[in-house]
Amino acid sequence: MSEDETPSISYLLDSNTPPKPVEIPVVEGRICELEVELERHRAILSPVRRVPREVLGHIFTFLDPYEHEEKVRNAVGRADFVSLPLSCVCKLWREATLVTHELWTGLKIRPRHTLESLESVEAWFSRAGSLPRRLPYQGWNLRDGEASTNISRQSCSCGSSNAWTWTRRGPGSCLLAASVLPQLLTNGPRLDHLTLMCANTVCFGHFLDTMDALRQISTTPGSRPWDTLRSLSVKFQNTILLPDPQLGHIIVTHLERLPVVESLEVHIPSSSSVFETGFDTSHLELNILPNLLERLTTFEICCSWAGPHILKLLRHCSNIETLTINYGSSGDSPLRNMGGHALIQHYRTAPLVLAKLRTLRTRRARHLSFLYFLEAPQLVNLDIGIFSHENGLNGYDLLLPFQSFRDRSGFTQSLRTFQLRACFIDAGQLFPIISNLTGLTTLTLDNVKVEMDRLWKKFKDRDAAAQRGYGDLSFSNLEKLEILQHPPGCQLEPIVDYIKERGPSLKFQLITSYKIPEHRVLSEEDVRQSLRFSLSGVQASIVLSI
């Protein structure tokens, strides 16, 4: 039936006359049209329409994906803002993404981003306004399927054939030197932080040479973005040995050409992954200049080469406030069998004083013997990550160096946070470490395998003695206790029983998580009810392990 032949139903609206069979589909169709129109009118009144674009933009800042440990957008995240789906929902959402500076402060680039990408990178950062900008470069290799100016190359060829030939290779054969990065750091926008993941030290040298050449022809007045960085991270996947007539072989890291920054992170590959077995690394030099080290307030060094390399650097770090010492994937001990070294002997008798150090972190250390050579009178936060020991830590690995460091630094009452991660330790060694830190407000045991029954019984015995007038009660200042990534078989009962016995004298937040689902674990509600009935002041929560 054509539109002109559609029967009129207007007379039905003002009467009780039943519709004819031919009129029923017409009425049903009209109802559907009205429902659609009703929803369109309701949408006009939707609260979402009244949300300011600034609020929408703030919501968008919580969207993933970010790159791991870098607050920057990866390729998927960039597509969300530039093409799909956010900017295509509506005009308001597109405007919200464009005016929210936080969304544009970080950008990750790769070797495939050559000089042709300069304008798009500058356009991205121009939307960040005056906020600090972050730029990581991932140059260790090209991922499968990524486009490149030379599709056959899946990694940088710098130093890949023979150490003797690297000096004859021009920067043009280097993926890092041929990328957009040298131009960005010479003539681009000002940056706050840069992460450089270089294929090797030769590649890094070619990158610096290219920037020096660009500087000679630069038309941009003032300092380069490279020279005004506040924070810098340089990570080498490999190092290249070069022949030396006196020392046999040396390494040219080019780290002496780093700009002066406030925060520095340097990752050197482990000797076992780079050098032949038995190669002596103690004579190699990292060559970070003292004037840079003296300016640092934050420093992370990853180096497991045998020798006092880290101590040589730290003696210049007079203003360091946050220090992270990382021993890399191998967990090798740089000071093993180095007792005869003159610098080791010197600092053993007169420890190196880091007068402004407030936060000390270690990662993947087999033992903490380096603590014998340090003193940190202002330490507030101590975060210890251990390389996993199958047979557990002995006293020489952790307890004795920790006690020596603690007593020499005098932070028994001033240390506020203590975190121990990824280790297998006897309760008899862990107890004297944490029980004497009377000023703790946060205690974290993350993936720590320890006999919980024995550990918390020791705290019960200590508190019983304190109630008889011998010493102080444990955890008098504690605000948060984290028992994270509980190993299989470990239970919460010993901790809960201890808290129940203490009653209302404890007032902290208990946060726990398990490595794998456990059938016998106490549920969060069970723990809460148990503590509530005991009149405890502790608030408990069980979270999922990440």
N, C-alpha and C positions, 0 to 999 in steps of 0.2 A: 504494500500500500504506500503510495507516495505521500509526501508531507502534506500536500493540499488535500489528500483524501483521508488524513488522520481525523477520526471523529473527535468532535469537541466534547470535553468532559466538564466544561465550566458549570453546566447545569447541575452536575452531581455534587458540586461543592456546597451548594445552598439548599440541598434537599436530602431526604433519606431514601431517595430512589436507588435501588440496587443497580450496579453497573451491568451492562450487557456483556456477553462473552467476548465480543470483539473489543470492548473498551477496557477489559481487565489488563491486557499487556500494556496499553497506553498509560494506565494509572501506575503500574509497576515501574515502567520506564521513567515516568515523571518523578516518582519517589527517589529513584537512584540519582537522577539529576539534581534533585533538591539536597540529597545527602552530601553529594560532592560539593555543591555550592555552600552548604552549611559548614563543612570542614574548612573550606577556603576562607570563610568569614571568621571562623574560630581562630585560624592561624594568624589572622590580623592581630588578635588579642594575646597571642602567645608571649610569655615572658622572655623567650629567647630573643625576640625582636628588639626588646628593650635593653638587652645586655650590651653595654658599651664595647666597642671594638678593642679597647685596651684590656678589658677583662677577658674577652675571648682570647686575645693574644697571650695573656698570662697563663690561661688554661693550656694553650698549645705548647707552652714551654715544658710541660710535663710529659709530652709525648716522646716515645722512643721512636727509632733506635739511635742511641749514641754509640760511639766507638768505645771499646773497653778502656776504662781508666782515663778517657779523654772526653771532656765535655764538648764534643764536636759532632756534627752530623755526618753519618756515612752516606753512601750513595742512595740507599733507600730513604733515609731521612731527608736528604736534599730534594728528592723527587716529590715528597709529601708537600713541600712548600712551593716548589717551582711549577710543578705540573699537576699531579694527582696525589691525594684526593682533596686536600684541604682547600686549596685556592680555587677549586672548581665547584665548590658547593654553592656558593653565592657570592655576590659582590662584597657583602659585609665581611665574610670569612677571608676573602682574598685581601681586603684592606687590612684586616686584623693581622694577617701574617706579614704584610709588608711594613707595617708601622711598629711591630714589636721587635725592638732592637735585640733582645736576648736570643731570638731565634737565629740570628745571623752572626753571632760572635765567634763561632767555630766552624772550621772547614778542613776536611782532610783531602790531601792530594796525593797522587801516585806518579810514577814515571810517565804514564800515558798523558799526563797533563803537561803539554809542551807549551811553547811560547804562544801558540794560538789560543790558549786558555786564559791568557793574562787578563783580558777585558772582563770575562765572566767572573773570574775570581775577585777582581777589584770591585765589580758591581755587587757581588755577594757581600763583601765586607763593608761597602758603603752604606748598607742598610743597618749596620751595627751601631750607628751613631757614634757617641763618644765612649762606648763601653769597651773594656779590654778585649782584644781579639786573640784567638788561639788558632794555631796552624800546625797540624802534624803532617809529616811527610813519611810515607811508608815505602821505602826503597829497597827492601831486602829482596823482593822478587815480584814478578808480575803474576797475578792470579790467573788461573786457567780461564780463557775466554775473554780476558781484558784486551782491549785494543792497544796497539803500540805503534810508534813510528816505524818500528822494525818488528814485524809480527813473529819473526823467528827467534828473537831474543827473549828469553824468559828470566834473565837476571843480568845485572851489570857485569860487563866484561873486564872491569878494572882489576888488574893483578891476577886474572884468572889463569893465565898460561904460565908465566915465569916471572919471578920477582925481579929478574934482571931487565925485563922489557917494559916495566911499568912507566919508567921515566920517558920512554920513547912514545908512549901512547898519549895522544892529545886529549883534552877534555871532551872533544867531540864524540869520543867513543864511550863516554860515561853517561849513563842514564840520568843520574842526579844532576850533572853539569848541564845536560841538554834539556832538562825539565824547565818548567816555568819558575821554579823556586829561586835561582840566582837573580833573575830579573825582579821578582817580587821583593826580595830582601835588599835590593839596591834602589829601586825606584817605586816600589809599591807603597801601600798604606802602612801606617805604624802598627806594630804587633806587640802584644804583651808577652805571649808564650809561644815558643817554637819547639816541636819535637822532630828530631832528625833521626830516622832509622836508616843508617847507611849500610851498604853492602860490605864495605871494608874501609880501612884507614886510607887507602889510596884513593878510593872514590871520594872520601871527604876532602882530601887534598885538591883533587880536580875541581870540586865544588867551590872551594875557597879561591882557587886560582881564577875561576870564571868570574866570581864576584869582584875580585880585584881588577880584572880587565874591564868589566862593566863600569866600575867606579871611575876609571880614567876617562870614559866617554859619557858619563852620566850628565844629564841636563837638569837634574833635580837638585836644587840647592839644599844645604843642611845635611844632617846626619842620615845615614842609611837606616832602614828598619832593623837591619842586622846589628847595628851599633847601639840601638836604643832598646833592645830587648830587656825585659825585666826578669824573665824566666826562660831557661834553655835546658832541653834534654837531648843528649847525643848518645845513640845506641849503635854499637858496631856489631854486625853479624859475624865478621871475620877480621883478622888482622894479617898484614903482609910483612914478613921478615925481609930485611934488606941486608946485603953483605957489608961488613965493616972490617977494615984492615986490622984493627986492634982488638975489637970485641967479638969478632966472628960474625955475629948477626945482631942487628938492632931493629927496633920498630919505630917508625915515624908516625906518631899519632896525629900530628898537627893540632893538638889540643892547646898548644901555646898561642894559637891564633884565635882562640875563642874571645868573644866580646866580654866586657865586664858586666856581670849580671848579679842580681840578688839571690836568685834560686838556680841551682845547677844540679843536673842529674847526668851521670856518666856511666854507661854500661860497657864493660870490656868483656869479650867472650872468654870462657874458661880456657885455661892452658891445655886441658885434656882434649878439647875440641878443635884446637888450632895448631898446637905444636906437637912434635914427635915425643914419644915417651922418654923421660929423662932430660928433656931440654931445660936448662937453667934459666928461669925468668927473673931471677933476683937482680940482674944487672940492667934490665930494661927500665926505661923511664917513661912515665906518663906525661910529664912536662906541662902540667897545668901551672900557669904563672902565679907567683905569690900575690901580685896585686889584685888578681881576680879572687883568689881564695880568701883574702882579707876582707873583701866586700860581702862575702856570702853570709846570708842569714839562714838559708836552707840548703842542705847538701845531701845528695844521695849518690853513693859510689858503689858500683857492682864490679868487684875485681877479686878473683880468687888466685891470682898469680902468687907464687911463692916469693916471699920477701916483704919488707916493711913498707910497701908502696902506699898503703892507706895512712900509716903513721907519718910518712913524709909529707903527705898532703895536709893532714890535720894540724900539724904544728904551725901552719900559717892561718888556720881558720879561727882567728881571734874573736870574731863576731858571730859565730855560728850559734843558732838557737834551736834548729831542728836538724838532726843528723840521722840518716839511714844507711846502714852498712849491710850490703847484700852480697852473699857469696855465690850467687848464681845457681844454675841447675846442678852443678857437680857437688856443691857444698864443700869444696876443698878448703883446707885451713892454710892461709898464706903464711902463718908464723910457725908452722910445724918444722922442727929441726933448724930453727933460725936463732936459737939461744945465743950463739956466738957472735951474732951481728952486733956491731958497735952501737947502732941506734936502739936495738932491742935492749941491750944491757943498760944503756943510758936511761931509757924510760922505765925500766924495771926498778931502778933505784930512785928516780925522780920522775914520777908519772906526769904525763902531759895534761895540763889543766885547761879544760874548756869552760871558761868562767861564765859564759852566757848561755850555755847549753841547757835547754828546758825539756826537750823531747829527744829521746834516743830510741831508735828502732834497729833491730837486727832481723835479717831474713836468711833462712837456710844455712845457719851456722852449725857446724858439727860440734863445736864447743865455743865457749866464750872467753878463751884465754886472753883475748885482746883487752878485756876489762882490767887486767892487771896493770896496763900501761896508761889508763885514763883516770881522770878525776873530774867530776861534774858537780860542784857544790850547789848549783841552782836547779838541779834536775827535778822535774815535776811529773813527767810522763815517761814510763819505761815499757817498751813493747818488744818482747823477745820471741822471734820465730826460729825454730830449730829444724835442722835437717833431720829427717826421721831416722831414729836408731832402732834397729830390730830388737836389740837386747836392752834398750833403755839407757838413760843417761847415768853416768857415774858422778861421784862428787867432784872430780876434776873437770868435768864438762861444764857444769853450771853452778853448783852450790858454792864451791870454794872461790872461783873468780867473782861471783856475784857478791858474796860476803865481803871480800876484799874491797871491791868497788864501792859497796854501800858504806862500809865503815870509813873509808878514806874520804868519800864525798860528803858523808854526814847527812844523807837524805832520809834517815829512818822515819822521821816525823813529818818531813816536808813533801815526800813523794805522794802524789794524789791518785795517779792511775798506774796499775800494773797489769800487763797483758802477757800471757804465755800461750804460745801457739805451737801446734803440730809436734808434740813430743811424747815420749814414753818415759815416765819418771816415777821413782819410788816415793811413796808418801812421806817417808822419813827424810827425804831431801827437799821435797816441796814445802813441807810445813815450816821449817825454819826460815825459808825465804819470805813467805807471805805473812807469817804470824808476827814478825817483828816490824812490819811496815804499818805503824799505828795510825798514820795520817791518811791512809787510803780512803778515797771516796768511790773509786770504781775498781773492781777486780774482775778480770776476764780470764777464763780458762777455755781456750778454743781448740777443740780437737786434741785434748790432752788426755792421755791414757794413764790413769792413776787409780790406786785402790781407794775408792771413795769411803768405804767403811773405816779404814785405818786413818785416813786424812781427817775426817770429821770427828772421829773419836779423840784424836789428839787435841782438836779445838775444844771438845767437851771437857777433857781433863784440864786443859789450861784455864778454862772458865771456872771450873770447880775450884782450882787453886786460887784464882783471883777472888772468888767469893769468900775464901778463908783468909784473905788479906795478902796473898802472894801475887803481885803483879796486877795488870789491868785486864778487863774483859776484851775479848776479840771484837774487831769490826765496830768499834764505838763510833767511827765517823763515816762508815760505809753508806753510800747512797744507791749503788747499783752492783749486783753480783750477776755475772754472766757465765753460765756453764753451757758452752755452745758445742755443737757437733759431738754430742755424747757418743762414744764408741759403742758398738754392739755389746750387749750384756751389762752395761753400766746402768744403774738405776738412780732415781731421785730420792729414794727413801732415806739414805743417810743424811742428805742435805736437809730434807724436810724435818726429819727427827731432831736434828740439831737446832733448827730454827724454832720448832715447837718448844723445846726445853728452855730456850732463851726467853720466850714469851714476848711481851711488849717492849723489851729493852732494845730489840732490833727493829729498825725502821728503814728498810731499803727495798729496792725493786729487784726481784729475782726473775731473770730471763734465761730460759733453757731451750735447747733444741737437740734433736737427735740426728745422727748421721744417716740412719736408715729407719724405716718404720719398725717400732717395737711392739710386740703384743702385750708385754707385761708392764709397760711404762704407766706411771700414774698420769691420768688425764689432767688437763689444766683445771677443770672444775673440781676434781678430787683434791688437788693440791690446795686450791683456794678454800674449799670447805674445811679441810684439815687445819689450815693455818687460822681460819676464822674462829673455829671452835677453841683453839689454843690461845686466843686473844693476841696473836702475833701482829706486829705492825708491818709485816712484810707483804708486799703485793707481788703476786707471782703470775707469770705468763709463759706458755710453751709455744714457741714459734717454729715454723718450718725451716729446715736447713736449706741454704741456697747452694 
